[in-house]
């Protein structure tokens, strides 16, 4: 199994040809915006869950005071 993994890594790292690919500035901008959108979505999700938990705990405290 180790020999197979070593062969695959060797093949893909050392025996490949150059691709001469071109990444224009627009591609970099799209990648940057995707990364920023991911982090903004994560922060929004965390804040929403924090508010849900905070609301749930405050409702529990209100119910305890009534009892």
Z-matrix of the N, CA and C atoms (Angstrom, degrees):
N
C 1 1.454
C 2 1.521 1 110.50
N 3 1.342 2 115.42 1 -41.90
C 4 1.461 3 119.56 2 179.36
C 5 1.522 4 110.65 3 -63.25
N 6 1.339 5 116.84 4 -38.53
C 7 1.468 6 120.38 5 179.50
C 8 1.520 7 111.50 6 -63.41
N 9 1.322 8 117.05 7 -38.34
C 10 1.455 9 120.94 8 178.82
C 11 1.523 10 110.91 9 -65.38
N 12 1.318 11 116.64 10 -46.08
C 13 1.467 12 120.46 11 178.90
C 14 1.525 13 110.16 12 -62.95
N 15 1.319 14 117.37 13 -43.16
C 16 1.458 15 121.18 14 178.65
C 17 1.525 16 110.82 15 -61.69
N 18 1.323 17 117.49 16 -42.32
C 19 1.458 18 121.01 17 179.46
C 20 1.526 19 111.30 18 -63.56
N 21 1.316 20 117.08 19 -44.28
C 22 1.464 21 120.95 20 -179.76
C 23 1.523 22 110.29 21 -63.43
N 24 1.331 23 117.37 22 -45.99
C 25 1.466 24 119.82 23 178.24
C 26 1.525 25 111.36 24 -62.53
N 27 1.313 26 117.12 25 -43.30
C 28 1.464 27 120.90 26 179.14
C 29 1.519 28 110.59 27 -61.78
N 30 1.309 29 116.88 28 -43.62
C 31 1.457 30 121.15 29 -178.99
C 32 1.526 31 111.31 30 -62.54
N 33 1.315 32 117.23 31 -48.46
C 34 1.457 33 120.33 32 -175.64
C 35 1.528 34 113.17 33 -75.07
N 36 1.320 35 117.91 34 -26.38
C 37 1.456 36 119.38 35 -177.97
C 38 1.526 37 113.53 36 -90.01
N 39 1.314 38 118.07 37 -34.13
C 40 1.450 39 119.93 38 -171.14
C 41 1.525 40 115.26 39 -115.94
N 42 1.294 41 118.69 40 -20.58
C 43 1.451 42 120.11 41 -175.43
C 44 1.521 43 113.52 42 -108.31
N 45 1.293 44 118.59 43 14.48
C 46 1.458 45 120.82 44 179.31
C 47 1.520 46 109.73 45 -90.64
N 48 1.293 47 115.68 46 155.53
C 49 1.462 48 119.99 47 178.27
C 50 1.524 49 109.48 48 -93.56
N 51 1.320 50 115.41 49 165.06
C 52 1.461 51 120.14 50 178.92
C 53 1.520 52 108.99 51 -72.34
N 54 1.320 53 115.68 52 144.92
C 55 1.456 54 118.69 53 -175.93
C 56 1.522 55 112.87 54 -99.65
N 57 1.309 56 118.30 55 -19.59
C 58 1.458 57 122.79 56 -178.02
C 59 1.522 58 111.37 57 52.82
N 60 1.320 59 116.57 58 43.76
C 61 1.455 60 121.87 59 -179.91
C 62 1.522 61 109.86 60 -80.21
N 63 1.306 62 115.57 61 150.93
C 64 1.458 63 121.33 62 -179.55
C 65 1.518 64 108.60 63 -121.55
N 66 1.301 65 116.03 64 125.19
C 67 1.458 66 121.58 65 174.44
C 68 1.518 67 107.52 66 -111.65
N 69 1.317 68 116.30 67 111.81
C 70 1.456 69 118.96 68 -179.27
C 71 1.523 70 110.49 69 -80.13
N 72 1.331 71 118.26 70 168.52
C 73 1.468 72 120.54 71 -178.33
C 74 1.529 73 113.57 72 -59.14
N 75 1.312 74 117.29 73 -28.04
C 76 1.464 75 120.02 74 178.36
C 77 1.518 76 112.13 75 -64.34
N 78 1.311 77 117.26 76 -35.21
C 79 1.465 78 121.09 77 178.95
C 80 1.523 79 110.81 78 -66.68
N 81 1.331 80 115.86 79 -42.89
C 82 1.464 81 119.51 80 176.90
C 83 1.513 82 111.77 81 -62.47
N 84 1.321 83 116.11 82 -38.00
C 85 1.457 84 120.68 83 178.62
C 86 1.524 85 111.23 84 -65.50
N 87 1.318 86 116.96 85 -40.65
C 88 1.474 87 120.73 86 178.59
C 89 1.528 88 110.12 87 -64.40
N 90 1.321 89 116.62 88 -42.86
C 91 1.467 90 119.86 89 179.40
C 92 1.523 91 110.41 90 -63.38
N 93 1.338 92 117.14 91 -44.12
C 94 1.462 93 121.13 92 178.43
C 95 1.522 94 111.33 93 -61.23
N 96 1.322 95 117.49 94 -43.96
C 97 1.463 96 120.46 95 179.36
C 98 1.528 97 111.88 96 -65.62
N 99 1.308 98 117.37 97 -35.63
C 100 1.470 99 120.17 98 177.92
C 101 1.521 100 110.52 99 -65.99
N 102 1.324 101 117.14 100 -41.16
C 103 1.474 102 120.42 101 178.31
C 104 1.524 103 110.45 102 -65.28
N 105 1.326 104 117.12 103 -44.93
C 106 1.473 105 120.42 104 178.99
C 107 1.527 106 111.34 105 -64.02
N 108 1.325 107 117.65 106 -39.28
C 109 1.466 108 120.54 107 178.58
C 110 1.519 109 110.81 108 -65.38
N 111 1.326 110 117.36 109 -37.24
C 112 1.463 111 120.81 110 177.63
C 113 1.525 112 110.34 111 -61.56
N 114 1.343 113 117.37 112 -47.58
C 115 1.453 114 119.74 113 -179.23
C 116 1.528 115 111.70 114 -68.07
N 117 1.320 116 117.97 115 -36.74
C 118 1.464 117 120.31 116 176.80
C 119 1.524 118 110.83 117 -64.23
N 120 1.327 119 117.00 118 -40.21
C 121 1.465 120 120.83 119 176.99
C 122 1.514 121 112.16 120 -64.75
N 123 1.332 122 116.81 121 -39.85
C 124 1.470 123 120.48 122 178.07
C 125 1.518 124 110.97 123 -63.80
N 126 1.317 125 116.50 124 -44.08
C 127 1.468 126 120.16 125 -179.91
C 128 1.521 127 110.39 126 -64.63
N 129 1.331 128 117.39 127 -42.18
C 130 1.462 129 120.94 128 178.60
C 131 1.525 130 110.92 129 -62.33
N 132 1.319 131 117.52 130 -42.06
C 133 1.460 132 121.30 131 179.06
C 134 1.523 133 111.06 132 -64.15
N 135 1.322 134 117.11 133 -42.54
C 136 1.466 135 121.12 134 -179.76
C 137 1.521 136 110.37 135 -63.83
N 138 1.331 137 117.44 136 -43.55
C 139 1.465 138 120.72 137 179.62
C 140 1.527 139 110.44 138 -64.33
N 141 1.331 140 117.48 139 -41.35
C 142 1.467 141 120.56 140 179.33
C 143 1.528 142 111.24 141 -63.04
N 144 1.327 143 117.10 142 -43.47
C 145 1.470 144 120.06 143 178.80
C 146 1.525 145 110.98 144 -66.82
N 147 1.343 146 116.86 145 -37.45
C 148 1.461 147 120.37 146 177.94
C 149 1.526 148 110.27 147 -61.75
N 150 1.314 149 116.52 148 -42.18
C 151 1.472 150 119.87 149 179.77
C 152 1.521 151 111.43 150 -67.67
N 153 1.332 152 117.61 151 -36.45
C 154 1.463 153 120.60 152 177.02
C 155 1.522 154 110.68 153 -63.56
N 156 1.293 155 116.86 154 -45.54
C 157 1.469 156 121.00 155 -179.49
C 158 1.524 157 110.07 156 -65.57
N 159 1.324 158 116.59 157 -42.80
C 160 1.466 159 120.87 158 179.16
C 161 1.527 160 110.56 159 -61.89
N 162 1.326 161 117.63 160 -42.10
C 163 1.461 162 121.79 161 178.49
C 164 1.529 163 110.61 162 -64.94
N 165 1.314 164 117.32 163 -41.99
C 166 1.463 165 121.33 164 179.19
C 167 1.521 166 111.26 165 -62.42
N 168 1.318 167 117.34 166 -43.90
C 169 1.467 168 121.16 167 -179.69
C 170 1.518 169 110.95 168 -66.76
N 171 1.344 170 116.90 169 -39.83
C 172 1.464 171 118.72 170 179.10
C 173 1.529 172 111.25 171 -66.10
N 174 1.331 173 117.97 172 -34.62
C 175 1.468 174 120.67 173 176.26
C 176 1.521 175 110.95 174 -66.94
N 177 1.335 176 117.58 175 -37.84
C 178 1.451 177 121.00 176 177.28
C 179 1.524 178 111.00 177 -63.98
N 180 1.333 179 116.33 178 -40.13
C 181 1.468 180 119.91 179 179.83
C 182 1.520 181 110.88 180 -67.27
N 183 1.335 182 117.85 181 -37.48
C 184 1.459 183 121.06 182 178.22
C 185 1.526 184 110.82 183 -65.34
N 186 1.325 185 116.75 184 -40.04
C 187 1.463 186 120.74 185 178.67
C 188 1.518 187 111.53 186 -67.06
N 189 1.320 188 118.59 187 -34.37
C 190 1.463 189 120.72 188 178.08
C 191 1.521 190 110.86 189 -68.64
N 192 1.330 191 117.79 190 -36.18
C 193 1.461 192 120.32 191 -179.26
C 194 1.516 193 111.32 192 -68.60
N 195 1.348 194 117.86 193 -30.89
C 196 1.465 195 121.13 194 179.37
C 197 1.521 196 111.53 195 -72.28
N 198 1.317 197 117.58 196 -27.51
C 199 1.479 198 121.38 197 -176.84
C 200 1.472 199 111.70 198 -78.93
